Amino acid sequence: MAEAKGKAAETPPEMPPDTFPADEAFSIDRITDHVTLMRRFRRIIQDAQSPGPHANRFPVPPRPLLVEADAAAWRVQALLMNAEVRYALYLRLLDEWVAANKSAAKDPGNWPLPPWDVAILFYTHLLIPLSFADDIPRIYPHLWDAKIEFPLARLASCPPHVVDAFSRAEWTERYPDHPYQVIEFTPRGDHAYVAYVAPSGALNIHGYRCHSEPCSRTHTTGRYIIPMAMWSEYRMNRGRVQCPACQTVWTSYPTPYIANFASVYAVHTKAALGATPFPLWEKPLRQLGPGGFIPTVLDLIDADPVGNSPFNVAAQLRYQRFLQLMESSSVPVLVPTIDIDLFWHTHQLHPTAYDAYCKAHIGRRVFHDDAIAQSPRADAQSSTATAWAHRYGHAYLDPASASKATLIQKTKAAKAAAEAKKPIRLAAFDAEHEHVNTAVGTAAVRVTAAAATSTAATGAVARLDREISLLQREAAVIRPLLFVPGPSKHVGRFRLYSSRAKVQRASLAAEEAGVVLARDAKRAGDLAAATAALNDARAEQQKCNAAWSAVQANRLALARAIDGEVTQAEDKLRHVSKSPPPRRTPGGGPMASVVGSEATPAKPIVGVAYPRGSVRNWQDTWLASRKPMPKGHMDALRGEGVPGAS
């Protein structure tokens, strides 16, 4: 079905002042064009799976396929593996064209258009924004500087069966051995089929250059066609590519010069094909396969063109609010609904605009991950719905439900009331039990004072003890005139003092006796009273502290009870916000539902792996000839132009 761009005038919903602004990169017209192209992409894949009378235009598989499902999978695999190579050639063409036509390149409407199969890979690459933003500036810097974007409007407005003459001419000039359009549509656009390219077949690898010493010595054409069955085995790291002229092979196994298959593949493809493809051939199956995003969106629109229409300002606003929530929420992963994801995908099809928008409003590049596992995805979906309800006050998964919006508002009000009640009730509790806290403070002051009195009395007794010790030492200093030792040091001694010494000793003894009496009186009086007072104060303090501990325990219980009311309101809000609406369409739900997970592609169709036997390797032929390797190969060996995994 065709989506008309002419829409009735709509009254935009009132936007809060902090909503992120709309942008031309995700306008309603671009959404319409996007859906149109999604239909064409789905048609290409569906007709590759069931080609009818055109089945003989697909390459022969690497092994006999007895099940039709395997045959269908092989046809799609051949289409996408060939497109993977052709996409690299298209990017190289664009990069060279932009560098040579800087003035014309300022208008994206002048750029050469991709063929249909290449457009699918281009589209898929853009939906991995961080990889695209890394791959393109690194390998094709002219394209990023020129603000490369997916030609959404031009491809959607062009009848699918019409070939753009300018684009075909640019392609043919650079790649005369490669057909431009390998997918053709019927005039009505209701079917797509593989173009007839005799006798080689459109989906085999064209333009292969061997570069081996034997081939360059004996063959002059230098460009060959590699069967897709052979290429797919090599692409899956299970086989080898063999030159049809000289029989020299390039194996997928590491060599002493190249450490792993990724490097082998990068070196070989850049030399043999002129560009190194990005590893993308499986990625379209995740969008276009059964249960994937594209069939889900199209089925929903077809089932209810009015109720599930994404061509409105309300859906656009939801995407803007989603990005705003991403900037402000503490939820680590936000899961988009189908309508939001459609705008998100559309936004990513203009990579430089998407990159600039995210950095300007969110403060960073935003990765779009369609491959979250089911369990964490469900948790993230629940957190997203709750954060959405908190921020915007309506159901994330059922935005049209006025009853849910009302319930969310009431629940938010109940939660806010419970949260506001907490400090009030705790303040009242504290006021009611302030006397206990005061008693604790009074007891502490009393203990401090009693301890000071006790310390002073203890110090006074200690000073008297020191005075007694000094008097005793002073008496011991007085020496006798005669000393007769007894049988031991302390028994039977005889000391004879002078009269003066006797007077001195008697005076010291009398003074010592007075001090001893004073000390004993201080110890029995002031010190004993101070100690008793301190013990009483400490006992009272323990009693007050025990009472305060009980008060604190009661306060904690009260706080937990209030928190329980808040949690109960939060749980109710979470339950209301995440509950989906009843299924209203055969497609499985409204546009505000969530795709369970992206489609999982089937295992690739492969044949029997080649043995690891000794083979004549392309690189070894160059080493044996002692001629310098081609510049493209040496650049690849140095790591230039070798893309990372996307």
C-alpha positions in Angstrom: 0.0 0.0 0.0 1.2 3.5 -0.6 1.3 6.1 2.1 0.1 9.5 1.0 2.2 12.4 2.1 -0.7 14.8 2.1 -2.1 14.7 5.6 -5.0 16.6 7.2 -3.9 19.5 9.3 -3.3 18.3 12.9 -3.2 20.2 16.1 0.1 19.4 17.7 -0.2 18.3 21.3 1.0 20.8 23.9 4.7 20.3 24.5 6.4 21.0 27.8 9.0 23.8 27.5 11.8 21.3 28.1 11.0 19.0 25.2 13.8 18.4 22.7 13.1 20.2 19.4 11.9 18.4 16.2 14.4 18.0 13.4 14.1 17.6 9.7 16.0 14.3 9.9 13.0 12.7 11.6 10.2 14.6 9.9 6.8 13.1 9.1 7.7 13.1 5.4 10.8 11.1 6.0 8.8 8.6 8.1 6.5 8.2 5.1 9.4 7.7 2.7 11.0 5.3 5.2 7.9 3.1 5.3 7.7 3.1 1.5 11.3 1.8 1.3 10.7 -0.8 4.1 8.0 -2.2 1.8 10.4 -2.5 -1.1 13.1 -4.1 1.0 10.7 -6.6 2.4 9.5 -7.3 -1.2 13.0 -8.0 -2.3 13.7 -10.5 0.5 10.3 -12.2 0.1 10.7 -12.6 -3.6 14.3 -13.9 -3.1 12.8 -16.5 -0.8 10.0 -17.4 -3.2 11.3 -16.3 -6.7 8.8 -18.4 -8.7 9.9 -18.8 -12.3 13.1 -16.7 -11.6 14.6 -19.3 -9.3 17.1 -20.3 -12.0 18.7 -16.8 -11.8 20.1 -17.5 -8.4 23.6 -19.1 -8.0 24.0 -22.8 -7.5 24.4 -23.6 -3.7 27.6 -25.1 -2.3 25.8 -28.4 -1.7 22.4 -30.0 -2.7 19.5 -28.5 -0.8 16.6 -30.9 -0.3 14.4 -28.6 1.9 12.8 -25.6 0.3 13.5 -23.5 3.5 17.2 -24.1 3.0 16.9 -23.2 -0.7 15.1 -20.0 0.3 17.8 -19.2 2.9 20.5 -19.8 0.3 18.9 -17.4 -2.2 18.7 -14.6 0.4 22.3 -15.4 1.6 23.6 -15.2 -2.0 21.8 -11.9 -2.5 23.2 -10.3 0.7 26.7 -11.7 0.4 26.9 -10.3 -3.1 25.4 -7.0 -1.9 28.0 -6.9 0.9 30.8 -6.8 -1.7 28.9 -4.3 -3.9 28.2 -2.0 -1.0 32.0 -1.6 -0.5 32.3 -0.8 -4.2 29.5 1.8 -3.9 31.1 3.5 -0.9 34.4 3.7 -2.8 32.5 5.2 -5.8 30.9 7.8 -3.6 34.1 8.7 -1.9 35.9 9.2 -5.2 32.9 11.1 -6.7 32.6 13.4 -3.7 36.4 14.2 -3.8 36.2 14.9 -7.5 32.9 16.9 -7.4 33.1 19.0 -4.3 30.7 21.6 -5.5 28.0 19.2 -6.7 28.4 17.1 -3.6 27.1 19.9 -1.4 23.6 18.9 -2.6 22.8 15.3 -1.5 20.3 15.2 -4.4 23.2 15.0 -6.8 24.9 12.0 -5.4 24.8 8.7 -7.3 22.0 6.4 -6.0 22.8 2.9 -4.7 21.3 -0.1 -6.5 18.5 -1.8 -4.6 20.6 -4.6 -3.1 23.3 -2.1 -2.0 20.6 0.1 -0.5 19.6 -2.7 1.9 23.2 -3.0 3.1 23.6 0.8 3.3 20.4 1.0 5.3 21.5 -1.7 7.7 24.9 -0.2 8.2 23.3 3.1 9.2 21.2 1.4 11.9 24.5 0.6 13.7 25.3 4.3 14.3 28.5 4.0 16.4 30.0 1.5 13.9 29.0 3.7 10.9 30.4 6.8 12.6 33.7 5.0 13.1 33.9 3.1 9.8 33.1 5.9 7.4 35.4 8.7 8.7 38.2 6.2 9.0 38.0 4.6 5.6 36.0 7.1 3.5 36.7 10.5 5.1 35.3 12.5 2.2 31.9 11.0 2.7 31.7 11.9 6.4 32.9 15.4 5.7 30.3 15.8 3.0 27.6 14.7 5.4 26.7 11.4 3.9 23.1 10.4 4.3 20.7 7.7 3.1 18.9 9.0 0.0 15.5 8.3 1.5 13.3 10.7 -0.4 15.0 10.1 -3.7 14.7 6.3 -3.5 11.1 6.5 -2.3 10.0 8.9 -4.9 11.6 7.0 -7.8 9.4 4.3 -9.3 11.1 1.0 -8.2 11.3 -0.3 -11.8 13.0 2.9 -13.1 16.9 3.0 -13.1 18.5 6.3 -12.4 20.6 6.9 -15.6 23.2 9.2 -13.9 23.8 6.7 -11.1 24.1 3.8 -13.5 26.5 5.7 -15.7 28.8 6.6 -12.8 28.8 3.0 -11.6 29.4 1.6 -15.1 32.3 4.0 -15.7 34.1 2.8 -12.6 33.0 -0.9 -12.6 32.4 -2.0 -16.1 32.6 -5.7 -15.0 29.9 -5.3 -12.4 26.2 -4.9 -13.3 24.6 -1.9 -11.7 21.2 -3.1 -10.9 21.0 -6.8 -10.0 17.4 -6.5 -8.6 14.6 -5.4 -10.9 11.0 -4.6 -10.0 7.9 -5.1 -12.0 6.3 -1.8 -13.3 3.7 -2.0 -10.6 6.3 -2.6 -7.9 4.5 -5.6 -6.6 7.4 -8.1 -7.3 11.2 -8.0 -7.4 13.4 -10.4 -9.2 17.1 -11.0 -9.9 18.1 -9.3 -13.2 19.2 -11.6 -16.0 22.9 -11.3 -16.5 24.1 -13.9 -19.1 26.0 -16.1 -18.9 27.6 -15.2 -15.5 24.6 -14.7 -13.3 24.0 -11.4 -11.4 24.7 -12.7 -7.9 28.1 -14.2 -8.5 31.2 -12.1 -7.6 32.2 -10.0 -10.6 35.4 -8.2 -11.4 37.7 -10.5 -9.5 41.4 -9.8 -10.1 43.9 -12.6 -9.4 47.2 -10.7 -9.4 49.2 -13.9 -9.2 52.5 -14.2 -11.1 51.2 -17.1 -13.3 48.0 -15.3 -14.1 49.7 -12.0 -14.9 52.2 -13.8 -17.1 49.8 -15.8 -19.2 46.4 -14.1 -19.1 45.7 -10.5 -20.1 42.1 -9.9 -19.1 42.8 -10.1 -15.4 39.1 -9.9 -14.3 37.0 -13.0 -13.6 33.8 -14.1 -12.1 33.9 -16.2 -8.8 30.9 -18.5 -8.2 28.9 -17.5 -5.2 29.1 -21.0 -3.8 32.9 -20.7 -3.7 32.8 -17.2 -2.4 30.3 -18.0 0.4 32.6 -20.8 1.6 35.5 -18.5 1.7 33.4 -15.7 3.3 32.4 -18.1 6.1 36.1 -19.0 6.7 35.5 -22.6 5.4 37.1 -22.7 2.0 39.2 -20.9 -0.6 38.8 -18.8 -3.7 40.4 -20.2 -6.9 41.2 -18.1 -9.9 39.4 -19.7 -12.9 42.3 -18.9 -15.2 45.5 -19.9 -13.5 44.0 -22.0 -10.6 45.9 -20.0 -8.0 43.9 -20.0 -4.7 43.6 -17.7 -1.8 42.9 -19.7 1.3 41.0 -18.5 4.4 43.7 -20.0 6.7 46.3 -17.8 8.3 49.7 -17.6 6.8 53.1 -16.8 8.3 52.6 -13.2 7.0 48.9 -12.7 8.1 47.8 -13.7 11.5 44.0 -14.4 11.2 41.1 -14.7 8.8 39.9 -11.2 9.2 43.3 -9.9 8.1 43.4 -12.5 5.3 40.0 -11.5 4.1 40.8 -7.7 4.3 44.0 -8.1 2.3 42.5 -10.4 -0.3 39.3 -8.5 -1.0 41.0 -5.1 -1.2 43.5 -6.5 -3.7 41.1 -8.7 -5.7 38.0 -6.5 -5.6 39.2 -3.0 -5.0 37.6 -2.6 -1.6 37.2 -4.4 1.7 33.6 -5.2 2.5 32.2 -4.5 6.0 30.9 -7.7 7.7 27.2 -6.9 7.3 25.6 -9.5 5.2 23.6 -11.1 8.1 22.5 -7.8 9.6 19.5 -7.2 7.2 18.1 -10.5 8.3 17.7 -9.2 11.8 15.5 -6.4 10.5 13.7 -8.2 7.7 13.5 -11.7 9.0 10.4 -13.2 10.6 9.5 -11.3 13.8 11.9 -8.5 12.8 11.3 -4.8 13.1 10.3 -4.2 9.4 7.7 -6.9 9.0 6.3 -6.0 12.5 5.8 -2.3 11.5 4.4 -3.0 8.1 1.9 -5.7 9.5 0.7 -3.3 12.1 0.1 -0.5 9.6 -1.6 -2.8 7.2 -3.8 -4.2 9.9 -5.0 -0.8 11.1 -3.9 2.0 8.8 -5.7 4.6 11.0 -5.1 3.4 14.5 -1.5 2.4 13.9 -0.5 5.2 11.6 2.9 6.6 12.6 2.5 9.6 10.3 1.5 12.1 12.9 3.0 14.7 15.2 2.1 12.8 18.4 4.4 9.9 17.4 7.1 12.4 16.5 6.7 14.0 19.9 7.0 10.6 21.7 10.4 10.2 20.0 11.5 13.6 21.1 10.4 12.8 24.7 12.2 9.5 24.5 15.5 11.2 23.7 14.8 13.7 26.5 14.2 10.9 28.9 17.5 9.3 27.8 19.2 12.5 28.8 17.6 13.0 32.2 16.7 9.5 33.4 19.0 7.3 35.6 17.7 4.2 33.8 20.7 2.7 32.1 18.9 1.2 29.1 15.7 2.6 27.6 13.6 0.3 25.4 11.7 2.1 22.6 8.2 1.2 21.5 7.6 0.4 17.8 6.5 4.0 16.9 9.4 5.5 18.7 11.8 3.0 17.2 10.6 3.9 13.7 11.4 7.5 14.2 14.7 6.5 15.8 15.7 4.4 12.8 14.6 7.2 10.5 16.8 9.7 12.4 19.8 7.4 12.1 19.5 7.3 8.3 21.0 10.8 8.4 24.2 9.9 10.4 25.8 13.3 10.7 22.6 15.0 11.7 21.9 12.2 14.2 25.4 12.4 15.6 25.1 16.2 16.0 21.6 16.1 17.5 22.6 13.5 20.1 25.8 15.4 21.1 23.9 18.7 21.3 20.9 17.6 23.4 22.0 14.4 25.1 25.7 15.2 25.4 27.0 12.0 23.8 26.7 9.6 20.9 23.8 7.3 21.4 24.1 3.6 20.5 21.0 1.8 19.2 21.1 -1.8 20.3 18.4 -4.1 18.8 20.0 -7.2 20.2 19.2 -7.0 24.0 18.5 -10.5 25.4 14.9 -11.1 26.4 15.3 -11.2 30.2 17.2 -7.9 30.6 15.1 -6.4 27.8 11.9 -7.1 29.9 13.5 -5.4 33.0 14.6 -2.4 30.9 11.2 -2.1 29.4 9.6 -2.0 32.8 12.0 0.6 34.0 11.5 2.6 30.8 7.7 2.6 31.3 8.0 3.6 34.9 10.4 6.5 34.2 8.1 7.6 31.3 5.1 7.7 33.7 7.0 9.6 36.2 8.2 12.2 33.7 5.2 12.6 31.4 2.2 11.3 33.4 0.7 8.8 30.9 1.2 5.2 30.0 4.2 4.5 27.9 2.7 1.4 26.3 -0.8 2.8 26.0 -0.5 6.6 25.4 -4.1 6.9 24.1 -5.6 5.5 27.3 -7.2 8.4 29.3 -8.1 6.1 32.1 -4.6 4.9 32.6 -3.3 8.5 32.4 -5.8 9.4 35.1 -4.8 6.5 37.2 -1.1 7.3 36.8 -1.8 10.9 37.9 -3.6 9.7 41.0 -0.9 7.2 41.8 1.8 9.8 41.3 -0.2 12.1 43.6 -0.5 9.4 46.2 3.2 8.7 46.0 4.0 12.4 46.3 1.6 12.7 49.3 3.3 9.8 51.0 6.7 11.3 50.3 5.6 14.7 51.6 4.1 13.0 54.6 7.3 11.5 55.7 9.2 14.6 57.0 6.0 15.9 58.6 5.2 12.7 60.6 8.9 12.3 61.5 9.0 15.9 62.7 5.9 15.3 64.9 7.4 12.1 66.3 10.6 14.0 67.1 8.7 16.7 68.9 6.7 14.2 70.9 9.8 12.5 72.1 12.0 15.6 72.5 11.9 15.3 76.3 13.7 11.9 76.0 16.4 13.5 73.9 16.6 16.4 76.5 17.0 13.9 79.3 19.8 12.2 77.4 21.5 15.6 77.1 21.0 16.4 80.8 22.3 13.0 81.9 25.4 13.6 79.7 26.0 17.0 81.3 25.5 15.5 84.8 28.0 12.7 84.0 30.5 15.2 82.7 30.2 17.3 85.9 30.4 14.3 88.2 33.4 13.0 86.3 35.1 16.4 86.7 34.4 16.4 90.4 35.7 12.9 90.8 38.7 13.7 88.8 39.4 16.7 91.0 39.0 14.7 94.2 41.2 11.9 92.8 43.9 14.6 91.9 43.8 16.0 95.5 44.3 12.6 97.0 47.1 11.9 94.6 48.8 15.2 95.5 48.7 14.3 99.2 50.2 10.9 98.4 53.0 12.6 96.6 53.6 14.9 99.6 53.8 11.9 101.9 56.4 10.3 99.6 58.5 13.5 99.6 58.5 13.6 103.5 59.5 10.0 103.7 62.3 10.5 101.3 63.5 13.6 103.1 63.6 11.6 106.5 65.5 8.8 104.8 68.2 11.3 103.8 69.2 12.0 107.4 72.1 9.7 108.2 72.7 8.1 111.7 76.0 8.5 113.6 76.3 4.8 114.2 74.8 2.0 112.3 75.0 -1.7 113.5 73.7 -4.1 110.9 71.6 -7.0 112.2 71.2 -10.5 110.8 69.4 -9.1 107.9 69.0 -5.8 106.1 65.9 -4.8 108.0 66.0 -6.8 111.2 68.2 -6.1 114.3 69.6 -2.9 113.1 70.9 -0.3 115.5 71.0 3.4 114.5 72.3 6.2 116.6 71.3 9.7 115.6 72.6 13.0 116.8 70.2 15.2 118.8 69.7 17.6 115.9 68.9 14.7 113.6 66.5 13.3 116.1 64.7 16.7 116.2 64.5 16.8 112.4 63.2 13.3 112.1 60.6 13.9 114.7 59.4 17.1 112.9 59.2 15.2 109.6 57.3 12.3 111.2 54.8 14.7 112.8 54.3 16.5 109.4 53.8 13.2 107.6 51.2 12.1 110.2 49.2 15.3 109.6 49.3 14.8 105.8 48.2 11.1 106.1 45.3 12.2 108.2 44.3 14.8 105.6 44.7 12.3 102.8 42.5 9.7 104.5 39.9 12.3 105.3 39.9 13.5 101.6 39.6 9.9 100.4 36.8 9.0 102.8 35.0 12.2 102.2 35.3 14.2 98.9 36.5 11.3 96.8 34.0 8.8 98.0 31.1 11.3 97.5 32.4 12.2 94.0 32.6 8.5 93.0 29.1 7.8 94.3 27.8 10.8 92.4 29.5 9.7 89.2 28.1 6.2 89.5 24.6 7.6 90.0 25.0 9.9 87.0 26.2 7.1 84.8 23.4 4.8 85.8 20.9 7.6 85.0 22.7 8.1 81.6 22.4 4.4 80.8 18.7 4.6 81.6 18.2 7.7 79.4 20.2 6.2 76.6 18.1 3.0 76.7 15.0 5.1 76.5 16.4 7.1 73.5 17.4 3.8 71.7 13.8 2.7 72.0 12.6 6.0 70.6 15.1 5.7 67.7 13.9 2.2 67.0 10.3 3.4 67.0 11.3 6.3 64.7 13.0 3.8 62.2 9.9 1.6 62.2 7.7 4.7 61.5 10.0 5.8 58.6 9.9 2.3 57.2 6.1 2.2 57.4 6.0 5.5 55.5 8.5 4.2 53.0 6.3 1.2 52.6 3.4 3.5 51.6 5.7 5.2 49.0 6.9 1.8 47.7 3.3 0.6 47.4 2.4 3.7 45.4 5.6 3.2 43.3 4.7 -0.4 42.6 1.2 0.6 41.6 2.6 3.2 39.3 5.0 0.6 37.8 2.1 -1.8 37.3 -0.1 0.7 35.7 2.6 2.2 33.5 4.0 -1.0 32.1 0.6 -2.8 31.5 0.1 -3.1 27.7 -3.2 -2.4 26.1 -5.4 -5.2 24.8 -4.3 -6.5 21.4 -6.5 -4.8 18.9 -4.9 -5.8 15.6 -3.9 -9.1 13.9 -0.4 -7.7 13.9 -0.2 -8.4 17.6 -0.7 -5.0 19.2 -0.6 -1.2 18.6 2.4 0.8 17.5 3.1 1.7 21.2 4.0 -1.9 21.9 7.5 -3.3 22.0 9.1 -5.7 19.6 10.1 -8.7 21.7 13.5 -8.9 20.1 15.1 -8.6 16.7 14.8 -11.6 14.4 17.5 -14.2 14.7 18.9 -15.3 11.3 19.1 -18.9 10.5 22.5 -20.5 10.2 24.3 -19.8 6.9 24.1 -22.4 4.1 27.6 -23.9 3.7 29.1 -26.9 2.0 31.8 -29.3 2.9 34.9 -27.4 4.1 38.0 -27.7 1.9 40.8 -29.7 3.5 43.8 -27.9 4.9 46.1 -29.4 2.2 49.1 -27.6 0.8 47.9 -25.2 -1.9 49.5 -22.6 -4.1 48.8 -19.4 -2.3 48.3 -16.1 -4.1 50.7 -14.3 -1.8 53.3 -17.0 -2.1 53.4 -16.6 -5.8 54.3 -13.0 -5.4 57.0 -13.8 -2.9 58.4 -16.5 -5.2 58.6 -14.2 -8.1 60.5 -11.6 -6.0 58.4 -8.9 -7.4 57.0 -6.2 -5.2 53.4 -6.8 -4.1 50.7 -4.5 -5.5 50.4 -1.3 -3.5 46.8 -2.1 -2.4 48.1 -5.3 -0.8 50.9 -3.7 1.0 48.5 -1.0 2.3 46.2 -3.7 3.6 49.0 -5.6 5.2 49.9 -2.4 7.1 46.3 -2.2 8.3 45.2 0.7 6.0 41.6 0.5 5.1 40.8 -2.7 7.0 37.5 -2.1 8.7 36.6 -3.4 12.1 33.6 -5.5 12.9 30.4 -3.5 12.7 
